[in-house]
Amino acid sequence: MPDKLNSMRLLESRKIPYVAKTYDPSGEFHSATEAAELIGAPAESVYKTLVVLREPPKSGKPILVMIASPREVDLKALAKSLGEKKLRMATQREAESLTGLQVGGISALALLNRGFEVCIDEPALALDQIHISAGQRGVDLQLAVKDLVAVTNAKLVCATESAVVDGKRIVREGYDQIAEEYLLNRSEDSDDVKLLQELVERLPKHSRVLDAGCGAGVPICDILSRHFQVVGVDFSEAQIKLARQFVPQAEFICEDMTALTFPDQTFDAIVSYYAIIHVPREEHPQLLRNFCRMLKPGGLALLAMGRGDTPSDVNENWLGAKMYWSHYDSETNLRMIESSGLHVLWSKVVADRLDVNASHFFVLAQKG
């Protein structure tokens, strides 16, 4: 057990449980990815803390941004999240001068109330436990993500967006290309579609329902529109064109479902079939929180999620087009949904009609 550091004393004073690990007794510098190997932790759970500066420097506090060890900061994405025009990485000399700590040992826990704005990349919300530096090279602290966010008052940001943009481009272009082919493979009598009966039984007639990632509107929007007022959203122009043709009684909007700005408490229910799995999983926590925001109290969410731990997967020829998937495992999905403000009513695994070797994790949740 290493000697007590200020970060440890802070956690103990707040009665926050943690585990300290010493992985380099010589105190030499290791990258966060190397540190993950040394402590035997998944790289995505080991977060490095970087110093980022506003431009001009006197325009605001320096920023401590925590991101997963394999990732790199996307300064444009971070600036957008913070509402800043321009940011730059601090040099090693600047970082060590501002923090009083060595690079490789910089820690937000060791720098509370020291004039920094603390941020954490949104994918951290999908984790239960996180590993960060204790404020000294070679000393790592493992603690609950929720505790880290609470004690540091960290702002959730999208700081690693480059892969997100590329994944979305692949999906949008892919569905534009195979819109009609994909439509031919949908059926009303499949087990997944039959789950819609839950909403029909639970919601009053003419309730307002959002279909997020609606595709061509068949069969999901078509069935829902027989009972409810339906709004379908999809960022594939080809899919939306077909949806307007086949389900004229519903309203359709061509827009990225991760950027929806409907007013708070707009919908009685939100449905999303086979769309979240195409969103880079770094965006899943914020997507779910936005779903919750748009739901009325007591509103329902019927969501198709992934089952396995898949950071990124690309098939060069899926139904004739390149396609991208990204999702967490079932347990992580349930934790994210509950963290978003929704309460899970049930979850079940449903076979994929397009792939006999695949299945999906469906969840029905309710806003309190």
Sequence and secondary structure as in RCSB ss.txt:
>XXXX:A:sequence
MPDKLNSMRLLESRKIPYVAKTYDPSGEFHSATEAAELIGAPAESVYKTLVVLREPPKSGKPILVMIASPREVDL
KALAKSLGEKKLRMATQREAESLTGLQVGGISALALLNRGFEVCIDEPALALDQIHISAGQRGVDLQLAVKDLVA
VTNAKLVCATESAVVDGKRIVREGYDQIAEEYLLNRSEDSDDVKLLQELVERLPKHSRVLDAGCGAGVPICDILS
RHFQVVGVDFSEAQIKLARQFVPQAEFICEDMTALTFPDQTFDAIVSYYAIIHVPREEHPQLLRNFCRMLKPGGL
ALLAMGRGDTPSDVNENWLGAKMYWSHYDSETNLRMIESSGLHVLWSKVVADRLDVNASHFFVLAQKG
>XXXX:A:secstr
     HHHHHHHHTT   EEEE  TT     HHHHHHHHT  GGGBEEEEEEEESSGGGS  EEEEEETT    H
HHHHHHHT S EEE  HHHHHHHHSS TTS  GGGSTTSS EEEEEGGGGG SEEEEE SSTTEEEEEEHHHHHH
HHT EEE    HHHHHHHHHHHHHHHHHHHHHHHT  TTSHHHHTTHHHHHHS TT EEEEET TT TTHHHHHT
TTSEEEEEES HHHHHHHHHH TTSEEEES GGG    TT EEEEEESS GGGS GGGHHHHHHHHHHHEEEEEE
EEEEE SS EEEEEEEEETTEEEEEEE  HHHHHHHHHHTTEEEEEEEEEEETTEEEEEEEEEEEEE 
